[in-house]
Amino acid sequence: MSLYIRLLIITSIFLLIDIYAFQALRRITSYKLIYLLYWGSSLGVLVNANYVMLNFSRYEGPTLATLNASGWLLLLYIPKLIIVFVLFGEDIIRVLLAIWNFIYEKFFGANRDVDFIADRRKFISKLALGLSVIPFSAIIYGIFEGKYNFKVIKHDIWFDDLPEEFDGFKITQISDVHAGSFDNKSKISYAMDLINEQESDVIVFTGDLVNSKATEMLPWIDSFKKLKAEKGKFSILGNHDYGDYLKWNTKQDKIENLNRLKEIQGEMGFDLLLNSNRTINKGASSISLLGVENWGVRFKQKGDLNKSMEGVEDGAFKVLLSHDPSHWTEEVKTYKSKIHLTLSGHTHGMQFGIEIPGFRWSPVQYMYKHWAGLFEEAGRYLYVNRGFGFHAFPGRVGIWPEITVIRLRKK
C-alpha cells in the first residue's frame, strides 16, 4: 500500500472522529466562530501532519517537526476520542430504547415516551466536553512543562553480602536521553546541576543516548561533561544507539555513526562498557560493575553476560547495566552467578500514565511486566528508570523524567 493511500485512510479516520465529536459542540452552541476554530484547528493539524509524513526521510529519521506534529495530533484527538466514547455510549442507549419502544408498541399497542433521552442530549454533550478538558490540559502541560519536570527518586536497597566499606555507596542513574528530541538548553543545564547535587559515588547511564544519529548529541556534549562522580561515570548502549531505525547510504556509514557515538561517550567523560566490567575499589574492598550491549526480547540481542563476567569472581558483589528490563526477566535473574542489582531503562513508562500512592498505571505495562521502579526476586534486584528524555511524543504526562539515586546498604 502506497504512502499516499495510507495517509488518505488515516486522515479519513481522523475526520470521522472530528465529525462525530462535533455533534457535542453543535448541541450546546451555535456560534459560527467556535465552529470555525474547531474545524480550522483540526484541518491545520491534519494538513501539517500529512506534510511532515510526506517529507519524512528514513535517512534522517524523526525531527523536531515530526515530534511537534505527533504532539498536536495527540493534543487534539485524544480529547475528541473521549467525546466520541461518551456520545457513542449515549447512541447505544438510544438505539436500545428505540428497539424497546418498537417492541412495546407492537405488543401493547401504545407508544412509549423516549423523549426524555433526547432532552438529555445537551447534558451528555456538556459532560463529554467537560471530560475532554482533562486529557487536553494534561497533554498541554506534558508538552510544555512535563517533559522537563525532572524528578529525583531515591531508594535504599539492603544486601546481606555487600562489603562493609560500600555501606552507603550511592549510584545515580539516568537513562534514555534521546538527545535529538531536546529543545531547551537551560532545562538540560538545570538537570545536570540536579544530578551533581546528589553527590553520588558513581553516575551510570543505561542506554539510548540518541534517537539514531550520533550528531544529535553534539550540542549537548558540554552539558553532560559537567557531570561529576568520585568513582567515575559509566555507560552502555541502548537499542536506538545502533542506528537500526534509519536507512543508511552504505553499511560503512552506519558503522561510522556507531563509532562516533562511542567516541562521544568518551568525550563526555563516560566509560562505555561493551560486554565488559570494571572494578570499583573502596578501602580494602571492591564491587564489580558490569555493562552489556543491548539485549531485549523484541530488540537487538548483542548483550553477552558471560563475556561481561570475564575476570569477575563468582562471589563478588555485582551491579549490572542492561538497557532493556526484559533481559533481567529472561536471563539475568536466573544467571548462574548472582547479579545483585540490575539497572535498566528503555520503557520510558511510555511517557504517559498515572502514578499516585497505592495506584499506578501506564499502557506500557501490557508490554513489559517490569516497566518502572524497583523489583526483587530471590534477593536479586532490578531497577527500571523512567527515562531522562522523550521520544515519539514531545512530552510526558504523569510519568516524569527521572534521575534515580540508589544507595547500597549493608544489612
Long-range contacts (C-beta under 8 A, 24 or more apart in sequence): 3-53, 3-54, 7-50, 7-53, 7-54, 11-46, 11-50, 14-42, 14-46, 14-73, 14-77, 15-42, 15-46, 17-77, 17-80, 17-81, 17-84, 18-42, 18-80, 20-83, 20-84, 20-87, 20-88, 21-80, 21-83, 21-84, 21-87, 23-87, 23-125, 24-83, 24-86, 24-87, 24-124, 24-125, 24-128, 24-129, 25-125, 25-129, 27-121, 27-122, 27-125, 28-122, 28-125, 28-126, 28-129, 41-76, 42-76, 45-69, 45-72, 45-73, 45-76, 48-72, 49-73, 58-246, 58-247, 59-246, 59-247, 59-248, 59-249, 60-246, 61-180, 61-211, 61-212, 61-213, 61-245, 61-246, 62-180, 62-181, 62-211, 62-212, 62-391, 62-392, 63-180, 64-181, 64-183, 64-394, 67-181, 67-392, 67-393, 67-394, 68-394, 70-392, 70-393, 70-394, 71-139, 71-143, 71-393, 71-394, 71-395, 74-139, 74-393, 75-136, 75-139, 75-140, 75-143, 78-135, 78-136, 78-139, 79-132, 79-133, 79-135, 79-136, 80-132, 82-128, 82-131, 82-132, 82-134, 82-135, 83-128, 83-129, 83-131, 83-132, 86-124, 86-127, 86-128, 86-131, 87-124, 87-125, 87-128, 90-117, 90-121, 90-124, 93-117, 138-397, 138-398, 139-395, 139-397, 141-397, 142-351, 142-352, 142-395, 142-396, 142-397, 142-398, 143-394, 143-395, 144-395, 146-395, 146-396, 146-397, 146-400, 147-351, 147-390, 147-394, 147-395, 147-396, 147-401, 148-184, 148-187, 148-190, 148-191, 148-401, 149-396, 149-400, 149-401, 150-190, 150-191, 150-194, 150-388, 150-400, 150-401, 150-402, 150-403, 151-400, 151-401, 151-402, 151-403, 152-194, 152-198, 152-403, 152-404, 152-405, 153-402, 153-403, 153-404, 153-405, 154-404, 154-405, 154-406, 154-407, 155-374, 155-383, 155-404, 155-405, 155-406, 155-407, 156-406, 156-407, 156-409, 157-341, 157-374, 157-381, 157-406, 157-407, 157-408, 157-409, 158-409, 158-410, 158-411, 159-317, 159-340, 159-379, 159-408, 159-409, 159-410, 159-411, 160-379, 160-411, 161-315, 161-317, 161-340, 162-287, 162-317, 162-340, 162-408, 162-409, 162-410, 162-411, 163-282, 163-285, 163-286, 163-287, 163-317, 163-410, 164-285, 164-410, 165-282, 165-283, 165-284, 165-285, 166-282, 166-285, 166-287, 166-317, 166-408, 166-410, 167-408, 167-409, 167-410, 168-407, 168-408, 168-409, 169-201, 169-282, 169-287, 169-407, 169-408, 170-198, 170-199, 170-200, 170-201, 170-202, 170-405, 170-406, 170-407, 170-408, 171-200, 171-201, 171-202, 171-203, 171-204, 171-319, 171-343, 171-405, 171-406, 171-407, 171-408, 172-198, 172-200, 172-202, 172-203, 172-204, 172-229, 172-403, 172-404, 172-405, 172-406, 173-203, 173-204, 173-205, 173-206, 173-343, 173-383, 173-385, 173-403, 173-404, 173-405, 173-406, 174-203, 174-204, 174-205, 174-206, 174-385, 174-388, 174-402, 174-403, 174-404, 175-205, 175-206, 175-207, 175-208, 175-238, 175-323, 175-343, 175-344, 175-345, 175-346, 175-385, 175-387, 175-388, 175-402, 176-206, 176-207, 176-208, 176-238, 176-345, 176-346, 176-348, 176-385, 176-387, 176-388, 176-389, 176-391, 177-205, 177-208, 177-209, 177-210, 177-217, 177-220, 177-388, 177-389, 178-208, 178-209, 178-210, 178-211, 178-240, 178-387, 178-389, 178-390, 178-391, 179-209, 179-210, 179-211, 179-216, 179-217, 179-219, 179-220, 179-389, 180-210, 180-211, 180-212, 180-213, 180-216, 181-211, 181-389, 181-390, 181-391, 181-394, 182-219, 182-220, 182-389, 185-219, 185-223, 188-220, 188-223, 189-223, 191-388, 191-401, 191-403, 192-223, 192-224, 192-226, 192-227, 193-226, 194-403, 195-227, 195-403, 196-226, 196-227, 196-228, 198-403, 198-405, 200-229, 200-405, 201-229, 201-230, 201-231, 201-280, 201-282, 202-229, 202-230, 202-231, 202-232, 202-233, 202-234, 202-280, 202-289, 203-227, 203-228, 203-229, 203-232, 203-233, 203-234, 204-233, 204-234, 204-235, 204-289, 204-321, 204-343, 205-233, 205-234, 205-235, 205-236, 205-270, 206-235, 206-236, 206-238, 206-321, 206-322, 206-323, 206-343, 206-344, 206-345, 206-385, 207-235, 207-236, 207-237, 207-238, 207-239, 207-240, 207-241, 207-294, 207-321, 207-323, 207-345, 207-346, 208-238, 208-239, 208-240, 208-241, 208-323, 208-345, 208-346, 208-387, 208-389, 208-391, 209-235, 209-237, 209-238, 209-240, 209-241, 209-261, 209-264, 209-265, 210-240, 210-241, 210-261, 211-240, 211-245, 211-391, 212-240, 212-243, 212-245, 212-246, 213-243, 213-246, 213-257, 214-257, 214-258, 214-260, 214-261, 214-264, 215-260, 217-261, 217-264, 218-264, 221-264, 221-267, 221-268, 224-268, 224-269, 224-270, 225-267, 225-268, 225-269, 227-268, 227-269, 231-280, 231-282, 232-271, 232-278, 232-280, 233-268, 233-269, 233-270, 233-271, 234-270, 234-271, 234-272, 234-273, 234-278, 234-289, 234-291, 234-321, 235-265, 235-270, 235-271, 235-272, 235-273, 235-291, 235-321, 236-272, 236-273, 236-274, 236-291, 236-292, 236-293, 236-294, 236-321, 236-322, 236-323, 237-261, 237-272, 237-274, 237-293, 237-294, 237-323, 238-294, 238-323, 238-324, 238-345, 238-346, 239-294, 239-296, 239-299, 239-300, 239-323, 239-324, 239-346, 240-391, 241-294, 242-294, 242-300, 244-300, 273-308, 273-321, 275-302, 275-303, 275-304, 275-307, 275-308, 276-307, 276-308, 276-310, 277-308, 277-309, 277-310, 277-311, 277-312, 286-316, 287-316, 287-317, 287-318, 287-319, 288-312, 288-313, 288-316, 288-317, 288-318, 288-319, 289-318, 289-319, 289-321, 290-318, 290-319, 290-320, 290-321, 290-339, 291-320, 291-321, 291-322, 292-320, 292-321, 292-322, 292-327, 294-323, 294-324, 295-322, 295-323, 295-324, 295-327, 295-331, 296-323, 296-324, 296-326, 296-327, 296-346, 297-324, 297-326, 297-329, 297-330, 298-326, 299-324, 303-327, 305-331, 305-332, 305-335, 309-337, 312-337, 319-343, 325-368, 325-370, 325-371, 325-382, 325-384, 326-368, 328-370, 328-375, 328-382, 329-369, 329-370, 332-380, 332-382, 333-377, 333-378, 333-380, 333-382, 338-379, 338-380, 339-380, 340-379, 340-380, 340-381, 341-380, 341-381, 341-382, 341-383, 341-406, 341-408, 342-380, 342-381, 342-382, 342-383, 343-383, 343-385, 343-404, 343-406, 344-370, 344-382, 344-383, 344-384, 344-385, 345-384, 345-385, 345-386, 345-387, 346-384, 347-371, 347-372, 347-384, 347-386, 347-387, 348-386, 348-387, 348-390, 348-391, 348-399, 349-386, 349-387, 349-399, 350-399, 351-387, 351-390, 351-391, 351-392, 351-393, 351-395, 351-396, 351-397, 351-399, 352-393, 352-396, 352-397, 352-398, 352-399, 353-397, 353-398, 353-399, 354-398, 355-398, 355-399, 362-398, 362-399, 372-399
